[in-house]
Amino acid sequence: MTSQTITSDNVAFAQHQQTAKIRYTSQYFADPKSHHQRGCNENQIGLIRQYLTLETELNDYSNKEILASRAKINAKTRKKLNYFSPNKLFLQLVAFQT
């Protein structure tokens, strides 16, 4: 079994000890204003912000625009995924399980 961790910001995470125990993980809390300690989260936010900018309120985007952004993000290849897209890996996983 590989070692898994959960890293969250300093917002209260109720029952974090029980969650870590059940999931066989270690729990870490990021230091305030240390976004680099939550790299995966920050990377996802960066991808989202390519389509949904900080200058615009989320309420100003239509559901259709948000769904289109999600589709584009999930179709992008990722170095972390060996240059596959999340969509492609998901479809391979589903095909493997059937």
N, C-alpha and C positions, 0 to 999 in steps of 0.2 A: 504494500500500500504506500502511495506517495504521500509525503507530508503536505498538508493543506493548511493555509492560514486565512484568517479574516482580518482585514484592516479597515477600520471605520474611522470617521472623524470624531470629534469630541462630543457629538450629540449623543444623548443617552441611548444606549442600546439595551433595552430591557431583556433580561434573562440571557445575557451574553455568555455567562459561564455555562449554563445548561446547553445552549446551542453549540458551543465549542466542544463540550463533552460528547454530545450526541453525534456530532459530525466528525469527531476525531481531529479537531483542528486546534491551532493556537490562535488566541485572540490578541490583536494589537490595536492600539488606538493611536492615530496620527497626532502629532503635535500641532497646536494651533498655527495656522498660516503656513503649513508645510505640505502643500499640495503634492509635491514630488513623492511623498510617502504613500500616496494613493495613486500610483502611476496608471494602472489600468482604467480607473475611474476618470482620471484627467484626460487620458487618451480618447475615451469615448465622448467626453464633453467636447473635446476639440473637433472630433468628426461631426458631431451634431451642430456645432457652431458654424461649420462651413455652410450650412443650410438655414439654420435658425439663429440669427445674429442677436447679440446682446442689446443692440440698439432698438430692437423690435420686441414688443410684448408678445408672449406666447398666444394670448387671446386674439392677436391680430392675424394669426395664421389660421387658415381653414384646415379642417380635418383632412381634406384631400392633399393639401400641401405637406402636412406633417407625415402622412402615409407615404407620399412620394419621396420625401427625404429619407424616411426609414428604409424604403426599398433601395435607394441609391447607396446608403451606408452599408446595408447588408450584402450588396452586390460587389462592393470593393474588395479587392484582394488584400491580404494582410501578410506582412513578412512573418509575424508571429504564428500565423496559420500555414506556414510553408507556401506562401503565395496562393493560397486558396481563399475564396470568399466564405463568409459565414453561411451564406445560402447553400453553396456547393457542399460544404462539410455537413450541414444539417441534412441535406437530401441524401448524401452517402450514408449517414447514420441511420436514417429512416429505412433506406433500402437494405442495409445490413441487418436490421432487426426484423425484417419481414421475410 
